[in-house]
Amino acid sequence: LEGVIDLTAENFDSHVGKEKAALVEFYAPWCGHCKRLVPEWERLGQAALGNGRVIIGKIDADTHAELGNRFGIQSYPTIKYFSADSTEPEDYEGGRKAEDFINFLNEE
C-alpha cells in the first residue's frame, strides 16, 4: 500500500519509537474486518506521504506473533498510536475511515 510501511519483527524498532509518531495496524490476513480496512488504510497512507511527522504502518500479527504478544493484541484489526520517541502505545478507538484517522492524527 502506498505510504504504508510493512512492519515486521525485524524492522519494527527501526521505524517505531523514533523521531516520528506512528499509527500502526495489527492485522491478520484472514480477518474480514482487516480486509475491509485496507482501502481506508491505503487512503490514510497516501494522505500521510511527505507529512514528515508521522508514519503509517501495518503488521501481520499472525505471522509476527511476537509483536502481537509484545503489545497485547487480542483481536484484529487493532490500531495503536505511538507518540514520537515512544514505544509505549495508546489504543486508537476512533472511527475506521481515512478521515477519522486523519482527524485523530491532526489532534495529536
BAZATI-739298 format. One record per atom (N, C-alpha, C, O): residue number from 1; residue in three letters; atom name; x, y, z. Coordinates in Angstrom, 2 decimals, padded with zeros to 5 digits. Layout:
residues N
+------+------+------+---------+---------+---------+
: resi : resn : name :      c1 :      c2 :      c3 :
+------+------+------+---------+---------+---------+
:  NUM :  ALA :   CA :       X :       Y :       Z :
...
+------+------+------+---------+---------+---------+
END
This chain:
residues 108
+------+------+------+---------+---------+---------+
: resi : resn : name :      c1 :      c2 :      c3 :
+------+------+------+---------+---------+---------+
:    1 :  LEU :    N :  000.84 : -001.18 :  000.00 :
:    1 :  LEU :   CA :  000.00 :  000.00 :  000.00 :
:    1 :  LEU :    C :  000.89 :  001.24 :  000.00 :
:    1 :  LEU :    O :  001.81 :  001.36 :  000.81 :
:    2 :  GLU :    N :  000.60 :  002.14 : -000.90 :
:    2 :  GLU :   CA :  001.40 :  003.36 : -001.00 :
:    2 :  GLU :    C :  001.31 :  004.17 :  000.30 :
:    2 :  GLU :    O :  000.22 :  004.43 :  000.80 :
:    3 :  GLY :    N :  002.46 :  004.56 :  000.82 :
:    3 :  GLY :   CA :  002.51 :  005.37 :  002.03 :
:    3 :  GLY :    C :  002.41 :  004.59 :  003.32 :
:    3 :  GLY :    O :  002.47 :  005.17 :  004.40 :
:    4 :  VAL :    N :  002.26 :  003.26 :  003.23 :
:    4 :  VAL :   CA :  002.13 :  002.41 :  004.42 :
:    4 :  VAL :    C :  003.36 :  001.52 :  004.50 :
:    4 :  VAL :    O :  003.72 :  000.84 :  003.53 :
:    5 :  ILE :    N :  004.01 :  001.52 :  005.65 :
:    5 :  ILE :   CA :  005.21 :  000.71 :  005.86 :
:    5 :  ILE :    C :  004.80 : -000.67 :  006.36 :
:    5 :  ILE :    O :  004.07 : -000.80 :  007.34 :
:    6 :  ASP :    N :  005.29 : -001.70 :  005.68 :
:    6 :  ASP :   CA :  005.10 : -003.08 :  006.15 :
:    6 :  ASP :    C :  006.09 : -003.33 :  007.28 :
:    6 :  ASP :    O :  007.29 : -003.45 :  007.05 :
:    7 :  LEU :    N :  005.57 : -003.41 :  008.48 :
:    7 :  LEU :   CA :  006.42 : -003.62 :  009.65 :
:    7 :  LEU :    C :  006.53 : -005.12 :  009.94 :
:    7 :  LEU :    O :  005.58 : -005.88 :  009.73 :
:    8 :  THR :    N :  007.70 : -005.51 :  010.42 :
:    8 :  THR :   CA :  007.96 : -006.90 :  010.79 :
:    8 :  THR :    C :  008.69 : -006.91 :  012.12 :
:    8 :  THR :    O :  009.04 : -005.85 :  012.65 :
:    9 :  ALA :    N :  008.90 : -008.09 :  012.66 :
:    9 :  ALA :   CA :  009.68 : -008.20 :  013.89 :
:    9 :  ALA :    C :  011.09 : -007.67 :  013.68 :
:    9 :  ALA :    O :  011.72 : -007.14 :  014.60 :
:   10 :  GLU :    N :  011.59 : -007.80 :  012.45 :
:   10 :  GLU :   CA :  012.96 : -007.37 :  012.16 :
:   10 :  GLU :    C :  013.10 : -005.86 :  012.02 :
:   10 :  GLU :    O :  014.14 : -005.31 :  012.38 :
:   11 :  ASN :    N :  012.08 : -005.16 :  011.51 :
:   11 :  ASN :   CA :  012.25 : -003.72 :  011.25 :
:   11 :  ASN :    C :  011.42 : -002.81 :  012.16 :
:   11 :  ASN :    O :  011.54 : -001.59 :  012.09 :
:   12 :  PHE :    N :  010.57 : -003.39 :  013.01 :
:   12 :  PHE :   CA :  009.67 : -002.58 :  013.83 :
:   12 :  PHE :    C :  010.41 : -001.52 :  014.64 :
:   12 :  PHE :    O :  010.06 : -000.34 :  014.59 :
:   13 :  ASP :    N :  011.43 : -001.93 :  015.37 :
:   13 :  ASP :   CA :  012.12 : -001.00 :  016.27 :
:   13 :  ASP :    C :  012.96 :  000.04 :  015.52 :
:   13 :  ASP :    O :  013.38 :  001.03 :  016.12 :
:   14 :  SER :    N :  013.21 : -000.17 :  014.24 :
:   14 :  SER :   CA :  013.94 :  000.84 :  013.48 :
:   14 :  SER :    C :  013.00 :  001.91 :  012.91 :
:   14 :  SER :    O :  013.46 :  002.95 :  012.44 :
:   15 :  HIS :    N :  011.68 :  001.66 :  012.96 :
:   15 :  HIS :   CA :  010.70 :  002.64 :  012.47 :
:   15 :  HIS :    C :  009.89 :  003.28 :  013.58 :
:   15 :  HIS :    O :  009.61 :  004.48 :  013.53 :
:   16 :  VAL :    N :  009.52 :  002.51 :  014.60 :
:   16 :  VAL :   CA :  008.60 :  002.97 :  015.64 :
:   16 :  VAL :    C :  009.40 :  003.34 :  016.89 :
:   16 :  VAL :    O :  010.34 :  002.64 :  017.26 :
:   17 :  GLY :    N :  009.01 :  004.44 :  017.52 :
:   17 :  GLY :   CA :  009.71 :  004.89 :  018.71 :
:   17 :  GLY :    C :  010.85 :  005.83 :  018.39 :
:   17 :  GLY :    O :  011.71 :  006.10 :  019.23 :
:   18 :  LYS :    N :  010.85 :  006.33 :  017.18 :
:   18 :  LYS :   CA :  011.90 :  007.26 :  016.72 :
:   18 :  LYS :    C :  011.33 :  008.68 :  016.71 :
:   18 :  LYS :    O :  010.41 :  009.00 :  017.46 :
:   19 :  GLU :    N :  011.88 :  009.53 :  015.84 :
:   19 :  GLU :   CA :  011.50 :  010.95 :  015.84 :
:   19 :  GLU :    C :  010.10 :  011.21 :  015.29 :
:   19 :  GLU :    O :  009.57 :  012.31 :  015.48 :
:   20 :  LYS :    N :  009.50 :  010.23 :  014.63 :
:   20 :  LYS :   CA :  008.15 :  010.41 :  014.10 :
:   20 :  LYS :    C :  007.16 :  009.57 :  014.89 :
:   20 :  LYS :    O :  007.48 :  008.48 :  015.36 :
:   21 :  ALA :    N :  005.95 :  010.10 :  015.04 :
:   21 :  ALA :   CA :  004.87 :  009.32 :  015.63 :
:   21 :  ALA :    C :  004.49 :  008.23 :  014.64 :
:   21 :  ALA :    O :  004.86 :  008.29 :  013.46 :
:   22 :  ALA :    N :  003.76 :  007.23 :  015.10 :
:   22 :  ALA :   CA :  003.35 :  006.13 :  014.23 :
:   22 :  ALA :    C :  001.94 :  005.68 :  014.57 :
:   22 :  ALA :    O :  001.59 :  005.52 :  015.74 :
:   23 :  LEU :    N :  001.14 :  005.47 :  013.54 :
:   23 :  LEU :   CA : -000.17 :  004.84 :  013.69 :
:   23 :  LEU :    C : -000.04 :  003.48 :  013.02 :
:   23 :  LEU :    O :  000.24 :  003.38 :  011.83 :
:   24 :  VAL :    N : -000.25 :  002.43 :  013.81 :
:   24 :  VAL :   CA :  000.07 :  001.07 :  013.35 :
:   24 :  VAL :    C : -001.15 :  000.17 :  013.47 :
:   24 :  VAL :    O : -001.80 :  000.11 :  014.51 :
:   25 :  GLU :    N : -001.43 : -000.53 :  012.37 :
:   25 :  GLU :   CA : -002.50 : -001.52 :  012.36 :
:   25 :  GLU :    C : -001.89 : -002.91 :  012.55 :
:   25 :  GLU :    O : -001.00 : -003.32 :  011.81 :
:   26 :  PHE :    N : -002.39 : -003.62 :  013.54 :
:   26 :  PHE :   CA : -002.04 : -005.02 :  013.75 :
:   26 :  PHE :    C : -003.19 : -005.82 :  013.13 :
:   26 :  PHE :    O : -004.34 : -005.69 :  013.55 :
:   27 :  TYR :    N : -002.89 : -006.65 :  012.13 :
:   27 :  TYR :   CA : -003.94 : -007.34 :  011.40 :
:   27 :  TYR :    C : -003.58 : -008.81 :  011.19 :
:   27 :  TYR :    O : -002.46 : -009.25 :  011.46 :
:   28 :  ALA :    N : -004.57 : -009.56 :  010.70 :
:   28 :  ALA :   CA : -004.37 : -010.94 :  010.26 :
:   28 :  ALA :    C : -004.93 : -011.04 :  008.84 :
:   28 :  ALA :    O : -006.01 : -010.51 :  008.57 :
:   29 :  PRO :    N : -004.22 : -011.70 :  007.94 :
:   29 :  PRO :   CA : -004.65 : -011.76 :  006.55 :
:   29 :  PRO :    C : -006.02 : -012.42 :  006.34 :
:   29 :  PRO :    O : -006.70 : -012.14 :  005.35 :
:   30 :  TRP :    N : -006.43 : -013.28 :  007.25 :
:   30 :  TRP :   CA : -007.70 : -013.99 :  007.13 :
:   30 :  TRP :    C : -008.88 : -013.22 :  007.70 :
:   30 :  TRP :    O : -010.03 : -013.65 :  007.56 :
:   31 :  CYS :    N : -008.61 : -012.08 :  008.34 :
:   31 :  CYS :   CA : -009.64 : -011.32 :  009.06 :
:   31 :  CYS :    C : -010.48 : -010.46 :  008.11 :
:   31 :  CYS :    O : -009.94 : -009.62 :  007.39 :
:   32 :  GLY :    N : -011.78 : -010.68 :  008.10 :
:   32 :  GLY :   CA : -012.68 : -009.93 :  007.23 :
:   32 :  GLY :    C : -012.69 : -008.44 :  007.53 :
:   32 :  GLY :    O : -012.69 : -007.63 :  006.60 :
:   33 :  HIS :    N : -012.71 : -008.07 :  008.82 :
:   33 :  HIS :   CA : -012.68 : -006.65 :  009.19 :
:   33 :  HIS :    C : -011.39 : -005.99 :  008.71 :
:   33 :  HIS :    O : -011.39 : -004.84 :  008.28 :
:   34 :  CYS :    N : -010.29 : -006.73 :  008.77 :
:   34 :  CYS :   CA : -009.00 : -006.21 :  008.31 :
:   34 :  CYS :    C : -009.03 : -005.96 :  006.80 :
:   34 :  CYS :    O : -008.53 : -004.95 :  006.32 :
:   35 :  LYS :    N : -009.61 : -006.89 :  006.08 :
:   35 :  LYS :   CA : -009.70 : -006.75 :  004.62 :
:   35 :  LYS :    C : -010.53 : -005.52 :  004.25 :
:   35 :  LYS :    O : -010.20 : -004.82 :  003.29 :
:   36 :  ARG :    N : -011.60 : -005.26 :  005.00 :
:   36 :  ARG :   CA : -012.43 : -004.09 :  004.72 :
:   36 :  ARG :    C : -011.71 : -002.79 :  005.07 :
:   36 :  ARG :    O : -012.04 : -001.74 :  004.52 :
:   37 :  LEU :    N : -010.74 : -002.85 :  005.96 :
:   37 :  LEU :   CA : -009.98 : -001.66 :  006.35 :
:   37 :  LEU :    C : -008.92 : -001.27 :  005.32 :
:   37 :  LEU :    O : -008.47 : -000.12 :  005.31 :
:   38 :  VAL :    N : -008.51 : -002.18 :  004.46 :
:   38 :  VAL :   CA : -007.40 : -001.94 :  003.53 :
:   38 :  VAL :    C : -007.57 : -000.66 :  002.71 :
:   38 :  VAL :    O : -006.63 :  000.14 :  002.68 :
:   39 :  PRO :    N : -008.71 : -000.40 :  002.05 :
:   39 :  PRO :   CA : -008.79 :  000.83 :  001.25 :
:   39 :  PRO :    C : -008.67 :  002.10 :  002.09 :
:   39 :  PRO :    O : -008.10 :  003.09 :  001.63 :
:   40 :  GLU :    N : -009.21 :  002.08 :  003.29 :
:   40 :  GLU :   CA : -009.12 :  003.26 :  004.17 :
:   40 :  GLU :    C : -007.68 :  003.47 :  004.64 :
:   40 :  GLU :    O : -007.19 :  004.59 :  004.70 :
:   41 :  TRP :    N : -007.01 :  002.36 :  004.96 :
:   41 :  TRP :   CA : -005.61 :  002.44 :  005.42 :
:   41 :  TRP :    C : -004.72 :  002.95 :  004.29 :
:   41 :  TRP :    O : -003.78 :  003.71 :  004.52 :
:   42 :  GLU :    N : -005.03 :  002.52 :  003.06 :
:   42 :  GLU :   CA : -004.27 :  003.00 :  001.91 :
:   42 :  GLU :    C : -004.50 :  004.49 :  001.69 :
:   42 :  GLU :    O : -003.55 :  005.23 :  001.41 :
:   43 :  ARG :    N : -005.74 :  004.94 :  001.80 :
:   43 :  ARG :   CA : -006.03 :  006.38 :  001.67 :
:   43 :  ARG :    C : -005.29 :  007.17 :  002.74 :
:   43 :  ARG :    O : -004.76 :  008.24 :  002.47 :
:   44 :  LEU :    N : -005.26 :  006.64 :  003.96 :
:   44 :  LEU :   CA : -004.52 :  007.29 :  005.04 :
:   44 :  LEU :    C : -003.03 :  007.35 :  004.70 :
:   44 :  LEU :    O : -002.40 :  008.40 :  004.86 :
:   45 :  GLY :    N : -002.47 :  006.25 :  004.24 :
:   45 :  GLY :   CA : -001.05 :  006.22 :  003.87 :
:   45 :  GLY :    C : -000.73 :  007.24 :  002.81 :
:   45 :  GLY :    O :  000.28 :  007.94 :  002.91 :
:   46 :  GLN :    N : -001.56 :  007.34 :  001.80 :
:   46 :  GLN :   CA : -001.34 :  008.32 :  000.73 :
:   46 :  GLN :    C : -001.43 :  009.74 :  001.27 :
:   46 :  GLN :    O : -000.65 :  010.61 :  000.87 :
:   47 :  ALA :    N : -002.37 :  009.99 :  002.17 :
:   47 :  ALA :   CA : -002.53 :  011.32 :  002.75 :
:   47 :  ALA :    C : -001.33 :  011.70 :  003.62 :
:   47 :  ALA :    O : -000.97 :  012.88 :  003.72 :
:   48 :  ALA :    N : -000.72 :  010.70 :  004.24 :
:   48 :  ALA :   CA :  000.41 :  010.96 :  005.16 :
:   48 :  ALA :    C :  001.75 :  011.06 :  004.43 :
:   48 :  ALA :    O :  002.74 :  011.48 :  005.03 :
:   49 :  LEU :    N :  001.79 :  010.66 :  003.15 :
:   49 :  LEU :   CA :  003.04 :  010.73 :  002.40 :
:   49 :  LEU :    C :  003.61 :  012.14 :  002.44 :
:   49 :  LEU :    O :  002.88 :  013.11 :  002.20 :
:   50 :  GLY :    N :  004.87 :  012.26 :  002.74 :
:   50 :  GLY :   CA :  005.52 :  013.56 :  002.77 :
:   50 :  GLY :    C :  005.15 :  014.41 :  003.96 :
:   50 :  GLY :    O :  005.56 :  015.57 :  004.05 :
:   51 :  ASN :    N :  004.38 :  013.85 :  004.90 :
:   51 :  ASN :   CA :  003.96 :  014.59 :  006.08 :
:   51 :  ASN :    C :  005.16 :  014.96 :  006.95 :
:   51 :  ASN :    O :  005.23 :  016.07 :  007.47 :
:   52 :  GLY :    N :  006.08 :  014.03 :  007.11 :
:   52 :  GLY :   CA :  007.29 :  014.30 :  007.87 :
:   52 :  GLY :    C :  007.18 :  014.14 :  009.37 :
:   52 :  GLY :    O :  008.19 :  014.17 :  010.06 :
:   53 :  ARG :    N :  005.97 :  013.98 :  009.90 :
:   53 :  ARG :   CA :  005.86 :  013.87 :  011.35 :
:   53 :  ARG :    C :  005.19 :  012.58 :  011.83 :
:   53 :  ARG :    O :  005.14 :  012.31 :  013.03 :
:   54 :  VAL :    N :  004.68 :  011.78 :  010.89 :
:   54 :  VAL :   CA :  004.02 :  010.53 :  011.27 :
:   54 :  VAL :    C :  004.26 :  009.47 :  010.21 :
:   54 :  VAL :    O :  004.33 :  009.76 :  009.01 :
:   55 :  ILE :    N :  004.37 :  008.22 :  010.67 :
:   55 :  ILE :   CA :  004.41 :  007.10 :  009.73 :
:   55 :  ILE :    C :  003.14 :  006.28 :  009.95 :
:   55 :  ILE :    O :  002.59 :  006.21 :  011.05 :
:   56 :  ILE :    N :  002.70 :  005.66 :  008.87 :
:   56 :  ILE :   CA :  001.56 :  004.75 :  008.91 :
:   56 :  ILE :    C :  002.12 :  003.36 :  008.64 :
:   56 :  ILE :    O :  002.79 :  003.14 :  007.64 :
:   57 :  GLY :    N :  001.84 :  002.44 :  009.54 :
:   57 :  GLY :   CA :  002.39 :  001.11 :  009.40 :
:   57 :  GLY :    C :  001.34 :  000.03 :  009.55 :
:   57 :  GLY :    O :  000.24 :  000.27 :  010.06 :
:   58 :  LYS :    N :  001.70 : -001.17 :  009.10 :
:   58 :  LYS :   CA :  000.84 : -002.33 :  009.30 :
:   58 :  LYS :    C :  001.71 : -003.54 :  009.59 :
:   58 :  LYS :    O :  002.81 : -003.70 :  009.06 :
:   59 :  ILE :    N :  001.18 : -004.39 :  010.47 :
:   59 :  ILE :   CA :  001.91 : -005.58 :  010.90 :
:   59 :  ILE :    C :  000.99 : -006.79 :  010.76 :
:   59 :  ILE :    O : -000.11 : -006.80 :  011.31 :
:   60 :  ASP :    N :  001.44 : -007.79 :  010.04 :
:   60 :  ASP :   CA :  000.73 : -009.06 :  010.01 :
:   60 :  ASP :    C :  001.05 : -009.74 :  011.35 :
:   60 :  ASP :    O :  002.07 : -010.41 :  011.50 :
:   61 :  ALA :    N :  000.16 : -009.54 :  012.31 :
:   61 :  ALA :   CA :  000.42 : -010.05 :  013.66 :
:   61 :  ALA :    C :  000.18 : -011.55 :  013.77 :
:   61 :  ALA :    O :  000.48 : -012.16 :  014.80 :
:   62 :  ASP :    N : -000.34 : -012.14 :  012.72 :
:   62 :  ASP :   CA : -000.46 : -013.60 :  012.67 :
:   62 :  ASP :    C :  000.93 : -014.18 :  012.38 :
:   62 :  ASP :    O :  001.36 : -015.13 :  013.04 :
:   63 :  THR :    N :  001.62 : -013.61 :  011.40 :
:   63 :  THR :   CA :  002.97 : -014.04 :  011.05 :
:   63 :  THR :    C :  003.98 : -013.60 :  012.10 :
:   63 :  THR :    O :  004.88 : -014.35 :  012.46 :
:   64 :  HIS :    N :  003.83 : -012.36 :  012.58 :
:   64 :  HIS :   CA :  004.77 : -011.78 :  013.55 :
:   64 :  HIS :    C :  004.11 : -011.75 :  014.93 :
:   64 :  HIS :    O :  003.93 : -010.69 :  015.53 :
:   65 :  ALA :    N :  003.76 : -012.93 :  015.41 :
:   65 :  ALA :   CA :  003.02 : -013.06 :  016.67 :
:   65 :  ALA :    C :  003.77 : -012.46 :  017.85 :
:   65 :  ALA :    O :  003.15 : -012.00 :  018.81 :
:   66 :  GLU :    N :  005.11 : -012.45 :  017.78 :
:   66 :  GLU :   CA :  005.88 : -011.88 :  018.90 :
:   66 :  GLU :    C :  005.56 : -010.39 :  019.08 :
:   66 :  GLU :    O :  005.55 : -009.90 :  020.21 :
:   67 :  LEU :    N :  005.29 : -009.67 :  017.99 :
:   67 :  LEU :   CA :  004.91 : -008.26 :  018.12 :
:   67 :  LEU :    C :  003.50 : -008.14 :  018.67 :
:   67 :  LEU :    O :  003.22 : -007.27 :  019.50 :
:   68 :  GLY :    N :  002.61 : -009.00 :  018.22 :
:   68 :  GLY :   CA :  001.26 : -009.01 :  018.77 :
:   68 :  GLY :    C :  001.28 : -009.27 :  020.26 :
:   68 :  GLY :    O :  000.57 : -008.61 :  021.02 :
:   69 :  ASN :    N :  002.09 : -010.22 :  020.69 :
:   69 :  ASN :   CA :  002.22 : -010.53 :  022.12 :
:   69 :  ASN :    C :  002.83 : -009.36 :  022.87 :
:   69 :  ASN :    O :  002.38 : -009.01 :  023.97 :
:   70 :  ARG :    N :  003.85 : -008.75 :  022.29 :
:   70 :  ARG :   CA :  004.55 : -007.62 :  022.94 :
:   70 :  ARG :    C :  003.59 : -006.48 :  023.27 :
:   70 :  ARG :    O :  003.74 : -005.80 :  024.29 :
:   71 :  PHE :    N :  002.59 : -006.28 :  022.40 :
:   71 :  PHE :   CA :  001.67 : -005.16 :  022.60 :
:   71 :  PHE :    C :  000.27 : -005.60 :  023.01 :
:   71 :  PHE :    O : -000.67 : -004.81 :  022.95 :
:   72 :  GLY :    N :  000.13 : -006.86 :  023.43 :
:   72 :  GLY :   CA : -001.13 : -007.34 :  023.99 :
:   72 :  GLY :    C : -002.28 : -007.39 :  022.99 :
:   72 :  GLY :    O : -003.43 : -007.17 :  023.37 :
:   73 :  ILE :    N : -001.98 : -007.68 :  021.74 :
:   73 :  ILE :   CA : -003.02 : -007.73 :  020.71 :
:   73 :  ILE :    C : -003.87 : -008.98 :  020.91 :
:   73 :  ILE :    O : -003.35 : -010.10 :  020.96 :
:   74 :  GLN :    N : -005.19 : -008.78 :  021.04 :
:   74 :  GLN :   CA : -006.08 : -009.91 :  021.26 :
:   74 :  GLN :    C : -007.14 : -010.06 :  020.18 :
:   74 :  GLN :    O : -007.81 : -011.09 :  020.10 :
:   75 :  SER :    N : -007.30 : -009.04 :  019.35 :
:   75 :  SER :   CA : -008.28 : -009.12 :  018.26 :
:   75 :  SER :    C : -007.77 : -008.29 :  017.09 :
:   75 :  SER :    O : -006.88 : -007.45 :  017.23 :
:   76 :  TYR :    N : -008.37 : -008.53 :  015.93 :
:   76 :  TYR :   CA : -007.93 : -007.85 :  014.71 :
:   76 :  TYR :    C : -009.11 : -007.13 :  014.06 :
:   76 :  TYR :    O : -010.24 : -007.61 :  014.14 :
:   77 :  PRO :    N : -008.87 : -006.00 :  013.43 :
:   77 :  PRO :   CA : -007.62 : -005.26 :  013.50 :
:   77 :  PRO :    C : -007.55 : -004.47 :  014.80 :
:   77 :  PRO :    O : -008.58 : -004.01 :  015.31 :
:   78 :  THR :    N : -006.36 : -004.31 :  015.34 :
:   78 :  THR :   CA : -006.12 : -003.43 :  016.47 :
:   78 :  THR :    C : -005.20 : -002.33 :  015.98 :
:   78 :  THR :    O : -004.20 : -002.59 :  015.31 :
:   79 :  ILE :    N : -005.54 : -001.10 :  016.31 :
:   79 :  ILE :   CA : -004.74 :  000.05 :  015.88 :
:   79 :  ILE :    C : -004.17 :  000.72 :  017.11 :
:   79 :  ILE :    O : -004.88 :  001.02 :  018.07 :
:   80 :  LYS :    N : -002.87 :  000.96 :  017.06 :
:   80 :  LYS :   CA : -002.16 :  001.59 :  018.17 :
:   80 :  LYS :    C : -001.46 :  002.84 :  017.67 :
:   80 :  LYS :    O : -000.95 :  002.89 :  016.55 :
:   81 :  TYR :    N : -001.44 :  003.86 :  018.53 :
:   81 :  TYR :   CA : -000.75 :  005.11 :  018.22 :
:   81 :  TYR :    C :  000.49 :  005.20 :  019.11 :
:   81 :  TYR :    O :  000.41 :  005.07 :  020.34 :
:   82 :  PHE :    N :  001.62 :  005.42 :  018.49 :
:   82 :  PHE :   CA :  002.88 :  005.58 :  019.20 :
:   82 :  PHE :    C :  003.33 :  007.04 :  019.03 :
:   82 :  PHE :    O :  003.57 :  007.49 :  017.91 :
:   83 :  SER :    N :  003.45 :  007.76 :  020.13 :
:   83 :  SER :   CA :  003.98 :  009.12 :  020.05 :
:   83 :  SER :    C :  005.43 :  009.08 :  019.60 :
:   83 :  SER :    O :  006.09 :  008.05 :  019.72 :
:   84 :  ALA :    N :  005.91 :  010.20 :  019.08 :
:   84 :  ALA :   CA :  007.32 :  010.28 :  018.69 :
:   84 :  ALA :    C :  008.18 :  009.93 :  019.90 :
:   84 :  ALA :    O :  007.87 :  010.32 :  021.02 :
:   85 :  ASP :    N :  009.25 :  009.20 :  019.66 :
:   85 :  ASP :   CA :  010.21 :  008.81 :  020.70 :
:   85 :  ASP :    C :  009.61 :  007.93 :  021.79 :
:   85 :  ASP :    O :  010.13 :  007.88 :  022.90 :
:   86 :  SER :    N :  008.53 :  007.22 :  021.48 :
:   86 :  SER :   CA :  007.90 :  006.36 :  022.48 :
:   86 :  SER :    C :  007.59 :  004.99 :  021.89 :
:   86 :  SER :    O :  007.13 :  004.87 :  020.76 :
:   87 :  THR :    N :  007.86 :  003.95 :  022.69 :
:   87 :  THR :   CA :  007.47 :  002.60 :  022.29 :
:   87 :  THR :    C :  006.30 :  002.11 :  023.16 :
:   87 :  THR :    O :  005.97 :  000.93 :  023.16 :
:   88 :  GLU :    N :  005.70 :  003.04 :  023.90 :
:   88 :  GLU :   CA :  004.52 :  002.73 :  024.71 :
:   88 :  GLU :    C :  003.31 :  003.27 :  023.98 :
:   88 :  GLU :    O :  003.08 :  004.48 :  023.97 :
:   89 :  PRO :    N :  002.51 :  002.40 :  023.36 :
:   89 :  PRO :   CA :  001.40 :  002.88 :  022.55 :
:   89 :  PRO :    C :  000.15 :  003.21 :  023.36 :
:   89 :  PRO :    O : -000.01 :  002.80 :  024.51 :
:   90 :  GLU :    N : -000.73 :  003.95 :  022.71 :
:   90 :  GLU :   CA : -002.08 :  004.12 :  023.23 :
:   90 :  GLU :    C : -003.02 :  003.48 :  022.22 :
:   90 :  GLU :    O : -002.75 :  003.46 :  021.02 :
:   91 :  ASP :    N : -004.14 :  002.96 :  022.71 :
:   91 :  ASP :   CA : -005.12 :  002.34 :  021.83 :
:   91 :  ASP :    C : -005.84 :  003.42 :  021.03 :
:   91 :  ASP :    O : -006.24 :  004.44 :  021.58 :
:   92 :  TYR :    N : -006.00 :  003.19 :  019.74 :
:   92 :  TYR :   CA : -006.83 :  004.04 :  018.91 :
:   92 :  TYR :    C : -008.23 :  003.44 :  018.94 :
:   92 :  TYR :    O : -008.42 :  002.27 :  018.61 :
:   93 :  GLU :    N : -009.20 :  004.24 :  019.34 :
:   93 :  GLU :   CA : -010.56 :  003.73 :  019.47 :
:   93 :  GLU :    C : -011.57 :  004.53 :  018.66 :
:   93 :  GLU :    O : -012.77 :  004.45 :  018.89 :
:   94 :  GLY :    N : -011.06 :  005.31 :  017.70 :
:   94 :  GLY :   CA : -011.95 :  006.14 :  016.87 :
:   94 :  GLY :    C : -012.54 :  005.37 :  015.71 :
:   94 :  GLY :    O : -012.49 :  004.14 :  015.66 :
:   95 :  GLY :    N : -013.09 :  006.13 :  014.77 :
:   95 :  GLY :   CA : -013.72 :  005.56 :  013.58 :
:   95 :  GLY :    C : -012.71 :  004.88 :  012.67 :
:   95 :  GLY :    O : -011.50 :  005.00 :  012.87 :
:   96 :  ARG :    N : -013.23 :  004.15 :  011.68 :
:   96 :  ARG :   CA : -012.37 :  003.34 :  010.81 :
:   96 :  ARG :    C : -012.34 :  003.85 :  009.37 :
:   96 :  ARG :    O : -012.07 :  003.08 :  008.45 :
:   97 :  LYS :    N : -012.61 :  005.12 :  009.18 :
:   97 :  LYS :   CA : -012.50 :  005.75 :  007.85 :
:   97 :  LYS :    C : -011.22 :  006.57 :  007.82 :
:   97 :  LYS :    O : -010.73 :  007.02 :  008.86 :
:   98 :  ALA :    N : -010.66 :  006.77 :  006.63 :
:   98 :  ALA :   CA : -009.42 :  007.53 :  006.49 :
:   98 :  ALA :    C : -009.55 :  008.91 :  007.15 :
:   98 :  ALA :    O : -008.61 :  009.38 :  007.80 :
:   99 :  GLU :    N : -010.70 :  009.55 :  006.98 :
:   99 :  GLU :   CA : -010.91 :  010.88 :  007.56 :
:   99 :  GLU :    C : -010.83 :  010.84 :  009.09 :
:   99 :  GLU :    O : -010.31 :  011.77 :  009.71 :
:  100 :  ASP :    N : -011.34 :  009.76 :  009.69 :
:  100 :  ASP :   CA : -011.27 :  009.61 :  011.15 :
:  100 :  ASP :    C : -009.82 :  009.53 :  011.61 :
:  100 :  ASP :    O : -009.43 :  010.17 :  012.59 :
:  101 :  PHE :    N : -009.02 :  008.73 :  010.90 :
:  101 :  PHE :   CA : -007.60 :  008.59 :  011.26 :
:  101 :  PHE :    C : -006.87 :  009.92 :  011.09 :
:  101 :  PHE :    O : -006.07 :  010.31 :  011.94 :
:  102 :  ILE :    N : -007.16 :  010.61 :  009.99 :
:  102 :  ILE :   CA : -006.50 :  011.90 :  009.73 :
:  102 :  ILE :    C : -006.87 :  012.91 :  010.81 :
:  102 :  ILE :    O : -006.00 :  013.62 :  011.32 :
:  103 :  ASN :    N : -008.14 :  012.97 :  011.17 :
:  103 :  ASN :   CA : -008.57 :  013.90 :  012.23 :
:  103 :  ASN :    C : -007.87 :  013.57 :  013.55 :
:  103 :  ASN :    O : -007.43 :  014.48 :  014.25 :
:  104 :  PHE :    N : -007.77 :  012.29 :  013.89 :
:  104 :  PHE :   CA : -007.07 :  011.88 :  015.09 :
:  104 :  PHE :    C : -005.62 :  012.34 :  015.07 :
:  104 :  PHE :    O : -005.13 :  012.90 :  016.05 :
:  105 :  LEU :    N : -004.95 :  012.10 :  013.97 :
:  105 :  LEU :   CA : -003.52 :  012.48 :  013.87 :
:  105 :  LEU :    C : -003.34 :  013.98 :  013.92 :
:  105 :  LEU :    O : -002.35 :  014.46 :  014.47 :
:  106 :  ASN :    N : -004.27 :  014.74 :  013.37 :
:  106 :  ASN :   CA : -004.18 :  016.19 :  013.40 :
:  106 :  ASN :    C : -004.35 :  016.74 :  014.81 :
:  106 :  ASN :    O : -003.86 :  017.83 :  015.12 :
:  107 :  GLU :    N : -005.04 :  015.99 :  015.67 :
:  107 :  GLU :   CA : -005.25 :  016.41 :  017.06 :
:  107 :  GLU :    C : -004.08 :  016.04 :  017.96 :
:  107 :  GLU :    O : -003.93 :  016.61 :  019.04 :
:  108 :  GLU :    N : -003.25 :  015.09 :  017.53 :
:  108 :  GLU :   CA : -002.13 :  014.63 :  018.36 :
:  108 :  GLU :    C : -000.97 :  015.59 :  018.29 :
:  108 :  GLU :    O :  000.06 :  015.37 :  018.93 :
+------+------+------+---------+---------+---------+
END
